[in-house]
Amino acid sequence: MKTNTNTRCENYREFFTKEYLMGPNSLRLLDEMLEKYPLKEGGRVMDLGCGMGITSLFLVKEAEVNVFATDLWIPAEQNAENFRKWGVEDRIIPIHADARNLPYAHGYFDAIVSIDAFHYFAAKKGVLEERVLPFLKKDGVLVVAMPGLKEELNAEQEEALLEWFEGNRDELDTFHSRKWWMNLFDNSDDYEVVMDFDLDCFDEAWNDWFESGHEYGIKDKGYFDRGLGEYLSFIGIVIRKTH
Ligand SMILES: C[S@@+](CC[C@H](N)C(=O)[O-])C[C@H]1O[C@@H](n2cnc3c(N)ncnc32)[C@H](O)[C@@H]1O
């Protein structure tokens, strides 16, 4: 088992709970991404699919950037209240928006970070190019960590995953291998893939989720005990906009 050596996120243990986690521990995933690809201090960053805002907090504190915390399912008011409580309201702006129709100026951001969210809206040709990258400056970077597959599934594995997703085929269709994503992001003059890899913190991120006490975490643990985790990976991708 590979483990992530970075421990900055250990200082955020108070957020490893069912109140803040929405899946495998996003702070571990972000911590590892920033370790492998540090962001420039002082930049303007969109946290795309920020959920409850804990990754936005981590970005402000550890990467020393300013953040637009952007999410669809969590109301901006709820995140505004959290940012006020955490004393970072001057450095994080909560925005309620759909990633497929973002309300920002083109060429506005130094970086877009998306942790455990990108697969929900970007597993289709054109979303990256038309909906996400336009908001980056030239040489701006997109930093993604998302759940996916070690390899595309055979029929038997597909059945197992479909059961996990309670028969929701649309959700199943968001899970893909790194190779699949690299095919989707192939051949462009407008951007380059700077790095792609499977994250080392897979086990730790899932274990934090199982232990968070969240009812879905407990349910997911049951599936992992039956071997489902063998098919899965966490995929890290960094893309630089070249124009
Ligand atoms: C599993 S949660 C992860 C949240 C957070 N990044 C974290 O890891 O704690 C997935 C998030 O993706 C967001 N999301 C899904 N589809 C989206 C879309 N089309 N536009 C913006 N956000 C989206 C949801 O609102 C949700 O908060």
The ligand as a MOL file (V3000), in Angstrom:
LIG
                    3D

  0  0  0     0  0            999 V3000
M  V30 BEGIN CTAB
M  V30 COUNTS 27 29 0 0 0
M  V30 BEGIN ATOM
M  V30 1 C -18.8730 14.6930 -3.3020 0
M  V30 2 S -19.1350 16.4150 -3.1730 0 CHG=1
M  V30 3 C -17.5090 16.9790 -2.8340 0
M  V30 4 C -17.4690 18.3490 -2.2940 0
M  V30 5 C -16.1020 18.8950 -1.9140 0
M  V30 6 N -15.2760 19.1720 -3.0760 0
M  V30 7 C -15.4220 17.9250 -1.0130 0
M  V30 8 O -14.6520 17.0990 -1.5200 0
M  V30 9 O -15.7110 17.9560 0.1780 0 CHG=-1
M  V30 10 C -19.3590 16.8920 -4.8590 0
M  V30 11 C -19.6590 18.3500 -5.0350 0
M  V30 12 O -19.7050 18.6150 -6.4350 0
M  V30 13 C -20.6410 19.6330 -6.6370 0
M  V30 14 N -21.1560 19.5860 -8.0020 0
M  V30 15 C -21.6920 18.5500 -8.6630 0
M  V30 16 N -22.1040 18.9310 -9.8920 0
M  V30 17 C -21.8140 20.2540 -9.9920 0
M  V30 18 C -22.0090 21.2360 -11.0040 0
M  V30 19 N -22.5860 20.9250 -12.1650 0
M  V30 20 N -21.5980 22.4930 -10.7560 0
M  V30 21 C -21.0200 22.8420 -9.5740 0
M  V30 22 N -20.8050 21.9480 -8.5800 0
M  V30 23 C -21.2020 20.6810 -8.7850 0
M  V30 24 C -21.7660 19.3570 -5.6530 0
M  V30 25 O -22.4850 20.5200 -5.3900 0
M  V30 26 C -21.0030 18.7890 -4.4610 0
M  V30 27 O -20.8270 19.7260 -3.4460 0
M  V30 END ATOM
M  V30 BEGIN BOND
M  V30 1 1 1 2
M  V30 2 1 2 3
M  V30 3 1 2 10
M  V30 4 1 3 4
M  V30 5 1 4 5
M  V30 6 1 5 6
M  V30 7 1 5 7
M  V30 8 2 7 8
M  V30 9 1 7 9
M  V30 10 1 10 11
M  V30 11 1 11 12
M  V30 12 1 11 26
M  V30 13 1 12 13
M  V30 14 1 13 14
M  V30 15 1 13 24
M  V30 16 1 14 15
M  V30 17 1 14 23
M  V30 18 2 15 16
M  V30 19 1 16 17
M  V30 20 1 17 18
M  V30 21 2 17 23
M  V30 22 1 18 19
M  V30 23 2 18 20
M  V30 24 1 20 21
M  V30 25 2 21 22
M  V30 26 1 22 23
M  V30 27 1 24 25
M  V30 28 1 24 26
M  V30 29 1 26 27
M  V30 END BOND
M  V30 END CTAB
M  END
